[in-house]
C-alpha cells in the first residue's frame, strides 16, 4: 500500500478537535468550513479531499445517538493488511 493511502487520525484534547488525514497533511491544501463545524481539506489542483477536521468533537460525541454525520461520500477499498 502506498504511504499516502493511509487514513491518519489525531485527537487534540486541548483544542477538542479530531483530525482525519489521507497521508500527511499538506500546507498547500485548501480548507472549507461546513455549516456543522467541520473543515474539509482539498488538494487545490485535483480537488481531491485530503482530510477533514471535526471541531468540538467531545461535545458532538456526547449526543445521545452517538453518531456524527460527515458531509462526504466515501469509497472504501482495502488493498492490503500491514
Secondary structure, 3 states (H helix, E strand, C coil): CCHHHCEEEEEECCCCEEEEEECCCCCCCEEEECCCCEEEEECCCCCCEEEEEEECHHHHHCCCCCCCCCCCCCCCCCCCCC
